Amino acid sequence: MKQYTAAFERNREPIAGALREALGDCRRVMEIGSGSGQHAAWFASEFPHVSWCPTDLAAMLPSIDAWRQECGLDNIEPARALDVLSLDWPAIEFDAVVTINTLHIVSFEGVRSILAGAAGRLPPGGLMFVYGPFRFSGRALEPSNANFDAWLRERDPDSGLRLFDDVDGIAARHGLRFERDVPMPANNHALWWRKSPSDAGE
Ligand SMILES: C[S@@+](CC[C@H](N)C(=O)[O-])C[C@H]1O[C@@H](n2cnc3c(N)ncnc32)[C@H](O)[C@@H]1O
């Protein structure tokens, strides 16, 4: 039932470092595409003042809940089903959205849904935090990311590394103001946005 990802062992500390700066006084995080559930359990222990709400496609929920039960923390909530392509988001309130290694997996429509769905539900000042590999205009893709991108597209032509400007353009149209890009090991990035005080979203 419990799934493991090797990448988790490598990226949990760098991501926790970026989250420490980004989360500030956020109190309830909705995580999108929680995967195995290892990050949720780890971040719940790293950030005891935050209630962590993991979500993913229904098939992933048993693994997330197995990690939740094993860690025994009361600031991680039972996993909820969320397919970002549906309009059926869990009816919960949160002041931060965190998504790790998902924007290059879901289709571009999925990227739009994540940003629009989060922006439409975050309060002013709320956090949208994304971790993963990205393309940046005017910069060649690093060889490791170019290989990864080719592998992803071969597997699923709708997936692949996203151009930061495209992601930021969607975010801006939905009232999310870009705040920080923190380079992470292995050519990944922690990127975050804040919901604008005036709701300029579409
Ligand atoms: C590469 S995994 C990352 C998992 C985890 N965040 C991590 O970093 O270990 C991508 C995740 O996106 C989820 N996912 C794919 N399509 C999705 C969709 N339409 N809605 C929600 N989650 C989706 C997958 O189930 C998977 O857990």
The ligand as an ORCA input file, in Angstrom:
! r2SCAN-3c Opt
* xyz 0 1
  C       5.604     12.831    -10.519
  S       4.267     12.544     -9.428
  C       4.704     13.598     -8.067
  C       4.176     13.070     -6.767
  C       4.682     13.809     -5.517
  N       4.214     15.174     -5.480
  C       6.177     13.746     -5.448
  O       6.839     14.737     -5.717
  O       6.696     12.661     -5.097
  C       2.895     13.400    -10.169
  C       1.618     13.279     -9.388
  O       0.579     13.978    -10.080
  C      -0.602     13.243     -9.933
  N      -1.543     13.594    -11.008
  C      -1.463     13.274    -12.320
  N      -2.544     13.733    -12.972
  C      -3.321     14.361    -12.052
  C      -4.578     15.025    -12.112
  N      -5.261     15.133    -13.255
  N      -5.080     15.548    -10.971
  C      -4.389     15.440     -9.800
  N      -3.204     14.823     -9.679
  C      -2.678     14.278    -10.797
  C      -0.158     11.791    -10.010
  O      -1.122     10.900     -9.499
  C       1.123     11.850     -9.206
  O       0.916     11.587     -7.856
*
